[in-house]
Amino acid sequence: MKDGTPSATAQRVARYRAEHQVWDVPAVFADPLALPILGEDASAVASRPAQEAPELRALRAFVAVRSRFAEDALSAAFARGVRQYVILGAGLDTFGYRNPHDGLRVFEVDHPATQAWKRQRVSDAGLALPPALTFVPIDFATQTLFTELDRHGFEGAAPAFFSWLGVTMYLEGDVVLGTLRAIAAASPGNAVAFDYRIAARELSGAAARLAARVALAGEPFRSAFEPQALAAELRRFGYARIDDLDASAINERYFTGRSDGLQVRGSAHLVSAAGRSAAERV
């Protein structure tokens, strides 16, 4: 990210999510606000030829399904009694404007430049700020996550669900683990959904080409993990329930039976990890 400008990654992700609403039927992740917040309508997107290059089509599928995965995990956390949702690196995520959970507070955390761009897109789309949504601008180079959350009304001792999508691979590994540790330490009932890249020695040619593209765009990948080693770290931090899906497991859960053959592939994994609920701690 360049100072004063929104993340290029956030812009690409928003476009993939919007295109998924038009090009992939049925949508794995339905988001009626993905097009309006991007500033386009369905007819404009439909008039362009669908991106059918296999690697980019699979990437579009992954961008869509990781949002579905996170919101499925959020619904499970809400059923357990969680009433705070923190979206780390929110970009143009629209959940706060279509929140179906009565009593759930939503905190959007992002770099000030990206958040200013988001708020302008929201205004241009004519979307009102819901009372349950709070923006938390943060520059991680000079500020800390939970200090800024607390300043904006977050209840640190109460359980919360965190989503962290499309971010970990752009951070150093110790920063990723430190954040996951801090989430677990803040409250034993906390839960998180995130995605990550597997270690470089396992990467396919397509994954290597993607890494080269993002590096050329100025936002290089910086971390990758071995699934078993990462799971061990998560358990050490205090997460009791860990669900780690590779491409095969994602396709089996979310893409089975499609007539268009849409599916994910490559080296990215989806994880949901949760601490023990109050009932489990009794």
C-alpha positions in Angstrom: 0.0 0.0 0.0 1.3 3.5 -0.9 0.7 6.2 1.7 -2.6 8.0 1.2 -4.0 5.5 -1.3 -6.3 2.5 -0.8 -4.9 -1.0 -1.0 -4.6 -2.3 -4.5 -5.4 -5.7 -3.1 -8.7 -4.4 -1.6 -9.7 -3.0 -5.0 -9.0 -6.3 -6.7 -10.9 -8.3 -4.1 -13.9 -6.0 -4.4 -14.0 -6.5 -8.1 -13.8 -10.3 -7.9 -16.6 -10.4 -5.3 -18.8 -8.2 -7.5 -18.1 -10.2 -10.7 -19.0 -13.4 -8.8 -22.5 -12.1 -8.3 -23.0 -11.8 -12.1 -20.8 -14.4 -13.7 -21.2 -17.4 -11.4 -24.7 -18.9 -11.1 -25.7 -19.8 -8.4 -23.4 -17.6 -6.4 -21.5 -19.4 -3.6 -21.5 -16.2 -1.7 -24.5 -13.9 -2.3 -23.8 -10.3 -1.7 -26.4 -7.8 -3.1 -24.2 -4.9 -2.1 -21.0 -6.0 -3.8 -21.8 -4.3 -7.1 -23.3 -1.0 -5.7 -20.4 -0.4 -3.3 -18.0 -0.9 -6.2 -19.9 1.7 -8.2 -21.1 -0.6 -11.0 -24.4 -2.2 -11.9 -25.0 -5.8 -13.0 -25.6 -4.9 -16.6 -22.3 -3.2 -16.9 -20.4 -6.2 -15.5 -22.5 -8.6 -17.5 -21.6 -6.7 -20.7 -18.0 -7.6 -20.2 -16.8 -11.1 -21.1 -16.4 -13.3 -18.1 -12.8 -13.9 -17.1 -12.4 -17.5 -17.9 -8.6 -17.9 -17.6 -8.5 -20.9 -15.3 -6.2 -19.3 -12.7 -8.2 -16.1 -12.4 -11.5 -18.0 -12.4 -10.3 -20.1 -9.5 -9.0 -17.0 -7.7 -12.5 -15.4 -8.1 -14.0 -18.5 -6.7 -11.7 -18.4 -3.7 -12.4 -14.8 -2.9 -16.1 -15.5 -2.9 -15.9 -18.7 -0.9 -13.7 -17.4 1.8 -16.3 -14.7 2.6 -19.0 -17.4 2.7 -16.7 -19.5 5.0 -16.1 -16.7 7.4 -19.8 -15.7 7.6 -20.8 -19.3 8.2 -18.3 -19.4 11.1 -19.7 -16.1 12.3 -23.2 -17.5 12.4 -22.0 -20.4 14.5 -20.3 -18.0 16.9 -23.4 -15.9 17.1 -25.4 -19.0 18.0 -22.9 -19.6 20.8 -23.6 -16.1 22.2 -20.9 -14.0 20.6 -22.1 -10.4 20.0 -19.1 -8.7 18.6 -17.6 -9.1 15.1 -14.3 -7.6 14.1 -13.4 -7.5 10.4 -9.6 -7.0 10.0 -8.6 -5.5 6.7 -12.2 -4.9 5.8 -11.7 -3.3 2.4 -15.1 -3.1 0.7 -16.6 -5.9 2.7 -20.4 -5.2 3.0 -21.4 -7.3 6.0 -22.0 -4.4 8.2 -24.7 -3.1 5.9 -26.5 -6.5 5.6 -26.0 -7.8 9.1 -28.8 -10.3 9.8 -27.9 -10.9 13.4 -29.9 -8.7 15.9 -27.6 -7.4 18.6 -24.3 -8.1 16.8 -21.9 -5.2 16.8 -19.6 -4.9 13.9 -16.1 -3.3 13.9 -14.4 -2.6 10.6 -10.6 -2.3 11.1 -8.5 -1.0 8.2 -5.7 1.4 7.2 -7.0 5.0 7.3 -6.4 5.5 3.6 -8.4 2.4 2.6 -11.1 3.2 5.1 -11.5 6.7 3.8 -11.9 5.2 0.3 -14.4 2.7 1.7 -16.5 5.4 3.3 -16.5 7.4 0.1 -17.7 4.3 -1.9 -20.4 3.8 0.8 -21.6 7.4 0.5 -21.6 7.2 -3.3 -23.7 4.1 -3.2 -26.2 5.8 -1.0 -25.8 3.4 2.0 -26.6 4.7 5.4 -24.2 3.9 8.3 -26.0 1.3 10.5 -25.9 2.0 14.2 -24.3 -1.3 15.0 -21.3 -0.6 12.7 -18.2 1.1 13.9 -15.1 2.1 11.8 -11.8 1.6 13.4 -8.9 3.2 11.4 -5.6 1.9 12.4 -2.0 2.1 11.1 -0.3 -1.0 12.4 3.1 0.6 12.1 2.3 3.0 14.9 -0.9 1.7 16.7 -2.0 -1.6 18.3 -5.2 -3.5 17.5 -6.8 -3.9 20.9 -5.9 -0.4 22.0 -7.7 1.1 19.0 -10.6 -1.3 19.3 -11.1 -0.4 23.0 -11.0 3.3 22.1 -13.9 2.7 19.7 -16.2 0.9 22.2 -15.1 -2.7 21.8 -15.6 -4.8 25.0 -12.3 -6.6 25.3 -13.4 -9.1 28.0 -16.5 -10.2 26.1 -16.1 -12.8 23.4 -15.8 -11.7 19.8 -15.5 -13.2 16.3 -12.7 -12.0 14.0 -12.4 -12.4 10.3 -9.0 -11.8 8.6 -9.3 -12.5 4.9 -6.7 -11.9 2.2 -4.2 -10.4 4.7 -1.9 -12.9 6.4 0.1 -13.7 3.3 1.2 -10.1 3.0 2.6 -10.0 6.6 5.6 -11.6 8.1 5.0 -14.9 9.8 5.7 -13.7 13.3 3.2 -10.8 12.9 0.5 -13.3 11.8 1.2 -15.6 14.8 1.4 -12.7 17.1 -2.1 -11.4 16.0 -3.6 -14.8 16.3 -2.1 -15.2 19.8 -3.4 -11.8 20.9 -7.0 -12.6 19.7 -6.9 -15.9 21.7 -5.5 -14.2 24.8 -8.0 -11.3 24.8 -10.9 -13.5 25.7 -11.1 -17.4 25.9 -14.4 -17.3 23.9 -12.9 -15.5 20.9 -12.9 -17.1 17.5 -11.3 -16.3 14.2 -11.6 -17.1 10.5 -8.6 -16.5 8.2 -6.8 -17.7 5.1 -3.1 -18.5 4.6 -0.6 -19.8 2.0 1.1 -23.1 2.5 4.9 -23.3 2.7 6.8 -22.4 -0.5 8.2 -25.9 -1.2 4.6 -27.1 -1.8 3.5 -24.4 -4.2 2.3 -25.2 -7.7 3.2 -23.3 -10.8 -0.1 -21.4 -10.7 0.6 -20.3 -7.1 4.1 -19.2 -8.0 2.7 -17.1 -10.9 0.2 -15.5 -8.5 3.0 -14.6 -6.1 5.0 -13.1 -8.9 1.9 -11.0 -10.0 1.3 -9.5 -6.5 4.9 -8.8 -6.1 5.0 -6.9 -9.3 1.9 -4.9 -8.1 4.0 -3.8 -5.0 2.3 -6.0 -2.4 4.4 -9.2 -2.2 3.6 -12.3 -0.3 5.6 -12.5 2.9 4.5 -15.5 4.8 3.4 -19.1 4.4 2.8 -22.0 6.9 2.8 -25.7 7.2 -0.7 -26.8 8.1 0.3 -29.2 10.9 2.7 -26.7 12.4 0.2 -23.9 12.3 -2.5 -26.1 14.0 0.0 -26.9 16.8 0.6 -23.1 17.3 -3.1 -22.4 17.4 -3.7 -25.1 20.0 -0.8 -23.7 22.0 -2.5 -20.2 21.9 -5.7 -21.7 23.3 -7.9 -22.4 20.3 -9.8 -25.6 21.1 -11.7 -26.1 17.8 -9.7 -25.8 14.5 -11.1 -26.4 11.0 -8.5 -26.1 8.3 -9.6 -26.7 4.7 -7.4 -27.1 1.7 -8.6 -26.7 -1.9 -10.0 -30.2 -2.1 -12.0 -29.8 1.1 -13.3 -26.4 0.1 -14.5 -27.8 -3.2 -16.2 -30.7 -1.5 -18.0 -28.5 1.0 -19.0 -25.6 -1.2 -18.7 -26.4 -5.0 -20.1 -30.0 -5.3 -22.7 -30.5 -8.0 -22.2 -27.3 -9.9 -22.9 -27.5 -13.7 -20.3 -24.7 -14.5 -17.4 -26.5 -12.9 -16.5 -23.5 -10.7 -14.0 -24.5 -8.0 -10.9 -23.3 -6.2 -7.4 -24.7 -6.6 -3.9 -23.9 -5.5 -2.2 -23.5 -2.2 -4.4 -21.3 -0.1 -6.2 -22.7 3.0 -9.2 -21.5 5.0 -9.2 -21.8 8.8 -11.7 -21.3 11.5 -10.4 -21.5 15.1 -12.4 -21.0 18.3 -11.6 -20.9 22.0 -13.8 -22.7 24.5 -17.3 -21.3 25.1 -18.4 -20.3 28.6 -20.3 -23.6 28.9 -17.2 -25.6 27.9 -15.1 -23.8 30.5 -17.4 -24.7 33.4 
